[in-house]
Amino acid sequence: MTRPLPAFLLLFIVFVAHCVSVYAESRAANLLKKADDWFVSDHGRKTLENILSWQTRHGDWPKNVDTTSHPASADRQQAGGTFDNGATTGELRVLARAFRVTGEVRYQQAFLLGFDHILAAQYPNGGWPQFFPLSKKYHRHITFNDGTMIHLMELLRDATHGRDFELLDADRRSAAGRAIERGIDCIVKCQVVVDGTLTVWCAQHDADTLVPVQARSYELASLSGAESAGIIKFLMSLDNPTPDVVRAVKAGVAWFDAVKIEGYRYGLSNTDTALTKATTAQPLWARFYEIKSNRPIFCDRDGVVKYDIREISSERRNGYAWYGTWGSNVLKSYDKWLQRIER
């Protein structure tokens, strides 16, 4: 008889899973590590068939589903596709690679359906919602949460010149370039200004006004340590940043430096996640900061702001990545980025 896992071990697994999920790659994206030969193998072809079976009629894929290991059942109650949590972009990258290797037309057709769907989903102001057609709820907001918009922009950027994307015609490549330009403009305009000073970004912004807005009850309008790190890293990766982009990066880095939390480690303590003193630990950043005060904030599902993680329930305390080292790479990369743009 198999014994159940001890409670503390289950808690640890949940904690680790949520801490790495902020920008975790989808199961499909991990297939890009495979050699080209894998795509023509029996296992590779079966996996690709599984991926194709999960594509929706719009061209996207569902999230939090392993689209690689088994086919979608004919009678599944599918909620629909999304761009959230790394969904769709990973599958599209795999299909582009598969077409390059095999020349199988069905891979090309599925890729183009998804690619055109991404272009159609972009708002005129350059942002993207979590999924398209639009929801009437928070999903319709411009979504930086979990790297959603950045994943889309990275795919479009790679599509303008990458080897795996030669299946695209000139018109689609041009459309991708224009979409990237609009996306960058949207990012710059969404950067939150507090008392005349640029700071960083919220996890989601209103689709019309671009102001920070709430998503789920415990994801309030705030300044996001996790999502803003991904945005700044993307802006730093641009070859020829405009003055507006340079200003956005400099302001964002200054904010990360000002709000870093030193002398603590975030992790499992006994049977709970907590901050513990650790003088040698690398800096931490909170997932969410209050916009006016820069104080870390925490919430239960009731949406009531708390300033101490110990004041929220264990369900939320242990079920969400409230702290992380997201800003470390931003600060480490900054000097090299400055040298590159100032040459």
C-alpha angles and dihedrals in degrees: 000000000000114000119224117249115263114261094245091054092050089050091051092051092050091047094051092045093054094044093055096039097079093085102002116149118245120250088252093054090055089065089071087078089068121102118250091254090066091065092063095042122102090250092048094050092047090051091050090051088054091052092050091051092059096052113112124226088259092057103253136102135235121256130239090026127114098234092178109058102052138013123256112262117245093236098044118138096230117191091202139255130303145178092227125111093015093301120151098007092070093049092047093052090051093049092049090053092045091054092049091052101038107022088223106162094210090064090053093048093050091047094051091049090055095041093052089047091057092050091048093049095059116106117234087248090060102256130119130219123221091260142354137259086052128259121222090225133069092296089080092066121101099273125215090153113124090001094291100148094035092054089054094048093048090053092049092047092051089047091062093065114356123124093234091056101060086112087079120095123228094260093055092047090052091048090052091052092051091047090054091051091051090046093053090048089052092050092052092049093048094056106118119243118207118187091340095311125112113235125165138285141289119236088249135016131201110271092228109028097028091223119141113273140183123259117180118008093265094043102077130179100281146122110285122219094189102043095039091057090057092048094051092047089053092049090049090054094060113112098218109021117195121232088259091055092047090051091048093052095047092049092046093050091049089054093050091050092049097050102039116129115224133189097034139094124209116214150087115335113180100313099335140067113248148147112263128184113260118160094196097049120115117250120283133209128202119241091233133025128191107254100230101034104030088227116147111251132201133189143193120213088277090072095233112147118240126183096203121059089216090067095067126077122274089244092064096029092059098031101063139049099246095165133028145156092252096133096053096085091043092057093040092052097044101084092049090048091051091052091050097051095042096056 
